[in-house]
Amino acid sequence: MTFEKFSQYFEKLDATTKRLELIDILSKLFKESKSGEVGNICYLIQGRVAPFFEPIEIGMAEKMVAEAIGKSYGKSKEDVLKLYRKKGNMGLAAQELSNKKHGTLRLRSGQARDTKLSVNEVFAKLLEIAKFAGEGTVEKKVSTLANILTKLDPTSVKHVVNIPLGTLRLGIGDPTVMDALSLAKTGKKDLRPVIEDAYNKTSDLGYVAETFWAKGEKGLENVHLVVGKPVRPALAERLPSAEEVIKRVGNEFAAEPKFDGFRVQVHLNREGFLGPVIARNSKNDEAILEDRSPRGVYTEFVERARGDKELSQVKIFSRNLENMTHSFPDLAEGVLKEVKAKSAILEGEAIAYNPLTSEFLPFQETTKRRRKYKIEEKAKELPLVMFAFDVLFLDGKDITQKPYSERRKLLEKILPAGRQISSSQTIRLAEEKILTNSKQILEFFNESISEGLEGIMIKKLDSPYKAGGRGFHWIKFKRAQSGELSDTVDCVLLGIYAGKGKRTEFGVGGLLVGVYDKKKDEFVTISRVGTGLTDEEFRKVNEIGKKLKLGKKPARVNSKVEPSYWVEPKVVLEIYADEITRSPMYTAGWDPDTGSGFALRFPRLVKFREEDKRPEDATTVQEIEKMYKLQYKKK
């Protein structure tokens, strides 16, 4: 497919605010695509040149892109920036300059517009830009982007320019892409669950799309866990009382403390990540060669890791699939020294502690470990301990389908046994208790709360690991037993209201927030938040707004109210409220019979969660509905 043709689909996607139309447009796009390019198309519509977990960034700021545009069309960087400020979007500025250049038919000597430049050729050039390193990097990036722009039509230029800046903002979610892939291949959306299962195992939508397009449904059945590619984390349900828990999990179950830290997924491969990994089919133990990056996306980060043992043999991913290995060198070193396995995928919670008192620190302190600079210095000041609570892959075998009780035994075999372990131990087993009744649940819950923890996690002993799934195999128990809403809600920032009075100086007077409707792959409004923010947090929201501001309502947002301006649904906020009510203003769980949706009563901000949660990991409408029904049960 030519990039000019692809850019026409960009235009159609950018013009709609309806999810069903997005699916239809994407479906037609995929039908015109070949198996060798459908994966790259999936990345590009998300403004990427690699899956989200690959630490590949094009790395071009506004001034660099402006310089490339100027070089393409005979303008100074200052001229381009002036036009950009006028247009409000760098892509629109580049499009106007391209139109003028093509209109006069005066392209630079020897550089004619190439309408046959393919999607894969443009993708390869953008990837090349991302991989430039060392001396002369800036000039190489500018020159390569300029060269691409001079060969593309004005509409293509508009969209290509927005990719390195991260301002493409088509607002297309993964479930929408999966629906479109199924529709394009079969005429129905029935294969969405099969596609999603493969995606949950690899977190690589481009790879899954490419496999599906080339090999169909059977090809997806052969997609397995790969050490080095993060597995989408299993999610827990909520229940309001110990009695309700017993009804769901039976009379014997496991319970663990619920830590307030970073949920991390650790991948260990002592042979290194520079080559393929051997996995085994759990059904017949047949060896399967899994290429961790079938399209040859080998990052500079990995290549540089050749001389760094921790980075070449260990990868650490955050809850939102970000590669955090470089930020947590102490965890990586601990994994190599303490985990007794050749290859493994472990899940756990990383918490900072005071090295003098061995006291575990609150979440706000732990978040200080997420940084790009002075990492070693911060690691000494705030060392991390990881409490491992599950193992998904061990020595070449995917063990996610084994019961939790068996996975726990395997986890105990590869980590030091016993609760009284060395204070220098970095990777530790999460405490586990086997409980049998509601009284024991409350006792363990109260014990955990008294130690400053969030509550407890309860797990069915016979449950498999459900990657990317939410269910009653895991239950988070965080509520007080009074029947009131005492849990928090993870909301997505959707819009911002202008500040008035004292808040005028902040530029923000309130926040429009919503939750995620997984069935419809859209964000629905649930509240306006104007309290619980410090002056500093109001200013932070203003800065977020400047970066994510949109000129129109995003395609996946369903709202009956209009904020001062919309923002790209990207930032997650933890909100506390007195209770959930019904309101005609909000669309979460909208009931046409009553003309109302769910709303949060007296909401206030607890903390920002943009660093460890993706917007699709926010609280769902289905969870809100359960919380609404259960909050008054004991009153």
N, C-alpha and C positions, 0 to 999 in steps of 0.2 A: 504494500500500500504506500502511495506517495504521502509525504507529510502534508502536502497541500490538501489532499483529500481528508486526511486525519484532522486537519485544522478546521475543516467545515463541520465536523462532528463536535469539535470543541465549542464552536459557535452555538450549535444547537443545545448542547448541554448547559452552556453558560446562560442561555436565554430562558430556561424553564425553572419554575419553582415547585414543580410537582414530581413526586417520586416515581409514579407510574410512567410518566413521560421519560424520566431519566432511564428507567429500565428498558423502555421501548427503543430509545435512541442508542443506548449501549448495545442492545441486542442486534440492531442493524449494523452497528460498527463491527461487532465481533463476526457477524456473518461474512463481511467483506475482508476479514483478516485471515492470514495463514497461521498455521500452528507455530511457525518460527518467529512470529512477531506479536502474537496475542499477549505473551507474557510482558514484553516491553511496553505494549499499549496499556496494560494494567498498571504498571509502575508510573508511566507518564501522566495518566489521568489523575494520579494522586500526587503529581508534582515531584516524582522521585525517579532515580535511576537505579534503584536497588530496593529490596524489601526494607521495611522500617527498622529491623534489627541490625542491618548491616551499617556500620559506622561510615557510610559514604555520603558526604555532603559536597555539593558543587562548590560551595565556599566562595561566593561572589557577593559583595555588598553593593549597595546602590551606586556608589561612585565608580566602582569597577565596571558594572554593567553599563552605566552611562558613558564611560570611556569607550567601551566596545561599540555601543550604538553610534557614538560620534565618529569613531574610526570607520564604520560601515558607510555612513552617509555624509561624510565631509563636514561634520559639525564639531564644535568644541564640547568638552565634557560639561562646561558651564551652561552652554546653550541647551544641551539635553536635559540637564537638571532643572533649568528654568521651565522648559516645556513640561517636564514631569510634575513639577509643583502646580502647574496650571491644570493639567489633565487629572492629577490625582492617582495615576497609575503608570508605571514605567512602560508596560506593554502598549498602552494607548499612545504614549509619546513615541515609541519606536514605530508603531504602525503608521502614524501620521508622517514621520520622516521617510519611511519606506514608500508610502504612497506618492509623496512628492518626488522622490528619486525615480521611481518607476514611471511616474507620469511624464517626466521629462526625458525618459529613456537615456539618461546619462549615468549609467553605472560606472563604477571604477574600472579602469583599464584592465582588460583581461578577466573580468569577473562578471559573467552573465548569470542572470537568475536561472536556476535549475529547477524547473517545475517537477522533475522526476526524482528529486532527492527523496529517499524512502524514509519511513519511520525508523527502521533499524539503523540507517546511516546517521540520522540526527541523534538517535539515542546513543550510538557509539561515540559521537563527538562530545556529547554532554558528559558521558562517563569518562572520557579522556580528560575533560576539564577537571572533573572531580578528583582524578588520580594524579594530577600534576603536583609535584612536591620539590622542595629544594630551591636552589638559586634560580632566579628568573621566573618563578611561579606566576606572579601577577601578570607579567607581560605575556606569558604563554596562555593563560586563561583568557585575557582580553583579546588577544589575536585570534584564538580559536573560535571564540564566540562571535567575533566580528566576521570571521570568514563564513560561519554558518548563516548569519543574518543576511549577508549580501547574496546568498544563493536561494533565499526563500521569498515567497510572496508576502505582502503586507499582513494578511490575516495570520499566517504561520508565524511571522516575526512577533506579532503581539503575544502569542501564547508561549513561544520559546523563551522570550525575555522574562516572563513571569515565573518560569520553572526554577532558575537559579536563585531567584529572590524569595521563593516560597509564597508567592502571591497569586498562584493560579486559582485556588479557592473555588473549585467546582462543587464542593460539598457532597461528594459521592462516597457513601459508606461501603464497607466491605460486603454486607448482605445484599446491597443493591447490585453490586458487580456480580455476585454469585447468582442472583436471580436472573440477571441478564445473560450470563454464560449458559445457564440451563435452558432458557428460552430460545437462545440462538441455536443451540445444538439440537434440541428436541421439540421445540415449539411449545413447551410447557415449563413450569417452574418446579416440577416434581423432583428434579435431581439436586436441588439446592441443599438438602441435608447431606447428600453424598459429597458434594463439593466442600461443604462446611466442615465435614469430618476430616477430610484431607488437609484443609486449611488449619484446623485446630492442632493437627499434629506437627505442622511445619511453620506456621505463621508466615508463609511465603505465598501470597496470592498470585504473583506472576508465575511462579513455578507450578502451582496447582492449575492455573488456567492453561498453561502450555501443555501440561500433561493431559488434561481433560480434552483439549482440542486435538491432540495427536493420537491419544489412545482411548478416549471415551471413558465410560463408567468403570470398565475393568482396569483401566490404567490407574484410576484413583484408588481402587481397592488395594493396589500394590504400593501405595504411598505409606511409608513407615516413619516412625520417629528417627530423627537424625541428630546425633551428638554434634552440637554446634549451631543448630537451629532451634530457637526457643519454642516450647510447647505452650499453647495458650492455656493459662491457668484455670483450674477447676474453681468454681465459685460456690459459696455456701448460701443456704436459705436462712430465714429468720423465723423464730417461733417465740411466742410471748411468755410461755410458762414451762416449767419442768414437766408438768403433766402432759402437755402437748408434745414435748420431745419424746417421752416414753411411747406415746401412740405411734410415732413415726419410726423410731429406731429399735423398738423391742426392749427386752429385759436385760440385755447385755450389750455394752457399747464402750467405745474408747472416748476419753476426754483429755484435752490438752489445754494449757493456758493460752489465751489469745493475746499475743504480744502486740505492742504498738510501735512497730518499726517499719523497715522496708521488707516487703515480700520479695524474695530473690529466688532465681532459678539458676543453679550452678551446673555447668557442663564440664565434665572432665574427660579428656582423651589423652592419655600419656604418649600416644604416638604422634600427637600434634594435629592441628586443624588445617594443615596445608595440603592434605590429600583427602581422598574419599574415606568414608567410615564404613566398616562392615557391620550391618545389622542382620538380624535373623528373624525369619518368619516364625512367630510363636506357635503356629499350627503344626508345621512339619519340620521346624528348625533348619529350613533351607537357607543357605547363605545368600544375602542380597547385597549387591554393591550400591551404596547410596552416595551419589555425588552431592556434596553439600551446596554446590552452586552450579547447577547444570549449564547456565548460560555464560559461565566463565567470569562471573563478577567476583574477582579476587581483590580485596581492598588493600590499599597501601598500608592500612593499619595492621592487617594480618601479615603482609610481607615484611614489615618492619619487626614483627614479633619473632622472626627467625632466631634472633639472638637473645630473646627474652623468654625464659622458661615458663614463667607464670602466664604470660599472655599467649604463648603458643600452645599451651596444653590445657588452659582453663579459660572458660568464658562465663561471665556473670551477667545475667539479664534481670532487669527490673520487672515489676508487675506489668508495665505497659510495653514490654518487649525491647526496651532500650538496652544496648550493650554498655554495661557499666564497669567492665573489667578494669579499665584504666583508673577509675575512681576508687576501687576497693582492692588495692594490691595486697593488703594484709589478709583479706579473705582468700584471695587467689593463692597466696603462699600457704595459708592454713589448709586449704583443700589438698594441695600437692603433698603436704607433709602428713596429714591426718586421715585422709579418706583411703581406705584399703580396697582400691578397685583399679582396674586398668581403664575402664570407661564407665561413666555414670552420669545420670541427670538427677540432681537432688533439688528438692524445694525446701525453703526454710524462711525464717524471719531474721533479718539482720538488725541488731540494736547496738547503739553506741553505749559505752560505759566509762565510768571514771576509773582510770588505771590505779589511782591511789586508794580508793575506797571499794573498788569492784562493784559500785552501785550502778544499776542500769539507768539510763537517762531518758527523758521524755522524747516524743517524736520530733518536737521542734529542734532539739539538739542533734538528733540523728540525721535530720535533713541537711545539716551543715556539712555532712560528708559527701554530698553530691556537688562536686566541683570539678573544674578543668585545670585549675592552677593550684600550686602549693599543696599538692595532694599528699606527699610524704609527710610534710609538716603537720597537716590536719590529722593524718592517720595516727601520729604519735600522741596528739592532743586528745583525739576522740577515737580510740581503737574500737573495732567492731567485733561482735560475737554473733555467729549465725546459729540459730536453733533449728536444726533440720527436722522436718516433720513428715517427709515423704520421699520416696525414691521411685522414679518412673522408668529408668533404663539402667541396666547393670550388666557390665561385661559382655556387651554385644547383643543383649536381649531386651526387647520392649516388654516391660512387666506391668503396664498400665491395666491390663485386664485381670491381673491377679487380685484377689481380695485384699482389702486394706490390711487385715491382720497379717497376711503373708508378706506384704511389702514392708510392714513395720519390722518384722523379724529380719528381713534382708538388710534393712537400714541399720539395725542394731549390730549386724555382723561386720559392717564396714566402718563403723565409728566406735570409738572407745566406749566400753560398757560402764555402767554404774553412774549414779548421780553425783558422787563425790569425785569429780575429775579435777585435773590440774587447773589452776587459775590462769595458766597460759594457753589453755585449750581454746582455739578459735572456732572450730566446728563442733557443736555439741548436739546431743540428742535432745529434742524437746521432751519435757516431762510428759509421761502418759499414765493415765489411770483407767483401769477397767471398772466401770460402774454398772450398777444393776437397778437403781431406783431413783425416784425424783428427789428424795432427801439427800442422797449423795451428790446429785447435781448441784443443789443449792449450797451445800457445804463447800464443794470445790469452787463454785462460782464466787462465794463470799470470801473464800481464802485468796483467790486470785485478785479480786477487787481490792482487798486489804493490802496487797502487795503492789498496788498501783497499776495493775494490768487492766485491759479493756473488758475482760470477761473470760469465757472459755469457748473452745471449739469442741463439738461433739461429732463423732464419726461412726458410721455403721461398719461393723467388723467385716461384713461380707461384700462391701461395695468396691467396684473397680474405680480407677481414676478416670473421671469424665472430663477430658480436656475441653476447655472452653464452655463447659456446661454448668448450669446451676440446678441443684436439686437437693433433696433431703438426705442424700448420702453424707453430706456435711451440713452441720447446723451451727450458726454462730449465735451464742447466747449472751446478749449484752443488755437485755432489758431489766429494769427493776420489776418486782413482782406486784406492783400496785395496780397494774393495768393501764397506767398512763404511758404516753409515748415518751420514752426516755432514750431511744436510739437516735442516731443522727441520720441524715439523708445526704447522699452525695449527688449534688446538682451540677448541671452544666450552665455556664454563663452564656446567655443568648443575646442579651442586649443591655444597653446602659442608658439610664435617665440622666439628663443634665443636672448639675448641681444648682441649688438655690440657697439664698441666704449665706450662712457660714460655709456651706459646701461649694459655693461658687469657685473658691480658690482651688478646690480639688478637681473641678471639672466633672465630678460625679456626684449625683444625689441619690441614686439607687440602682439596683441591679435586677434585671429580669432573668430569672433562672428557670430551668426545666429539668425534666428527667427523660430517660430513654425508653422509647417504645420499641422493643426488640422485634416484635411481630411485623411492624410497619417500617422499621429502620428509619425512625424519625424522632426528633426531639420535641417534646410537648411541654408547654409552660405549666408551672405549678405555684410560682410565687414571685412577688417583688420583695427584695431584701434591702433594707435601709438602715438596719441597726447591727451592732456587734462588730463594726469595723472601726479600727483606730484611724487616726489621721494618716498614718503611714500606709495603712492598707487601702484607704480611699485613693491615695496617690498611686499606689501600685495598680489598682484597677484602672485608673486613668491611663497609665503607661500601657497596660494590656490592651485597652481599648484603641489606643493610637495604632498599635501593631496589627490588630485583628479587625479593625473597622471595615464594614461592608456598606455598599451603597444601596443594597436592597435586602429583603428578607432571604436568608439561606434556603436552598431548595428543600432541605430535610427538616425545616422548622415549621411546626403547626401552632399558630398563635392567633388569638382573637384580640390581643392588645398590641399596641405599637410603642416601643421605647423611643427615646430620642434618636438612637441609632443602633443598628444591629452589629453583632460581632460574629466572627467565624466560631462555630461551636467547637471549642478546643480546650477550654480551661474548666477543670472540675473543682468545685467548692464544697467543703463539708459544712452542712447547715443543720442547726439544732432548732427545733420548733416545739411548741407546747402540745400541739395535736394536729391531726390531719382532718380537714373539713371539706365541704363541698362549696363550690363557688361558680357563678356563671361567667367569671372573667377568664378562667384558665382551662386549658385543653387536655390536661393529663387525665386519662380515664374518662373522657367525655361521654356523657350519657344523654342521647338526644331526647329521651323521654322526660327527663328532669331539667334538661337544658343547663347542666352543670358539670364541672370537672373537679378533680381533687385540688386542694390548696393547702398550704402550710400556714398555720395560725401562729403569729408572733415569731417569725423566722429570724435567726441571727447567725452571722458567720462564725464558724469555729476555726477553720483554717483552710488554706489553699491546698488542693491536692493535685495540681497540674503536673507535678514532678513524678508521681507514681501511679496515676490513673489516666487512662484514655477516656474521652467522652462516652464511648460505647460501653465503658465499664462503670458508668454512673448507675445509681439506683434506677431500677426499671419501673414502668407503670404497673407491672404485675406485682412487684414487691410492695409498691405503695398501696395497691388495692388490698393486699393481705394485711398490711399494717393498719389500714383504715378499719377493716372488719374486726381485727383482733384487739385494738387498743382499748375498747370499752368492755371487753369480755368479762373482766372481773369486777366491773363497777356495779 
